[in-house]
């Protein structure tokens, strides 16, 4: 078996994988992350009133610090500009 397993029942499997890889790459570049930083990307159902039905959540974990950003779009629709906006100081006031 030389080819990777393909699940024909998975919904947009390749699209989700490619979207997650792109989002991780954009976050790493934007935040100038070291190789040992962990970037996790998930698409979740949003239950907040007025929120679109799907949101993409990006977690960046470095040493003891974790930073979270959300984009209120499905993963396949997220752009590099969305990532820049999500991690901008104006979007994450502390």
N, C-alpha and C positions, 0 to 999 in steps of 0.2 A: 504494500500500500504506500505509494509514493506521494500521493496528494493529501492535503489536510482534509479532515472530516468536514463535511458541509451538511448542516441540518436543514433540510428542505422545509421544515415546519417552523423554523425560527422567523420571527418578523423582522425583516430588513437587517439581518445579522451583519452583513458586510458594511452596510451603511452606518450602523451604530458603531462598529469597531473603527471604521475610518474616521468618523466624526470624533470619537473619543480620542483617538491618536492626534488628530489635528488640534483639538482643544488643549490637550496636554502640552503639545509642542508650543502653541502660542503662549500659554501660561508660563512655561519655562523660559521662553525667550523674553517675554515682557517683564518678568520678575527677576531675570538674570539668576535663575536658581542653580545651585550646585548639583552635581550628579547624584548626591546622596539624598536630595529632597524627594519626597514622595508626592505625586500629584494623582488625585483620584477624581474621576468624573462620573457622575451618575445622573440619570434622568428619572425624575420623580413626579408623581401626581401632585398637583398643587391644590390644596383644599381651602386656601384663603379666599374669602369672597372677593370677586372682581379679578382674581388672578387667572391667567390662561390655564388650561387643563394640565399642561406639562411644563416643568421647569428643569433646567440643567444646573446641577450643583457641582462646584469645583472646590475640592479641599486641597490645600497645600500644607504638607507636614514637614517641618524642619526641626530637628533636635526636639525641644520641648514646646515649640510653638506650632499652632495650627491656625490657618487663616481660611475662611470660607467665603465664597462669592457665589451668587446665584444669577442666572439669566432666565428670565421668564419666557422661554421658548423651548421647543423640543431640541434635543441635541443636534439633530440633522440640520436645523436652521440657524445654529449659532455661528457667528462670524468672528473674525479676529478683533474687529472693532467692539463687538459685544464684550469680549474678554477684557479688553483695555478699559472699557467703561465700568465693568463689574469690579475690577480691582483698583479703580481710581479712588483717591482719598475722598472725593465728594460723594461717592457711592457707599463708602464705609466709614462714616464719622464715628470716632471713638472718644 
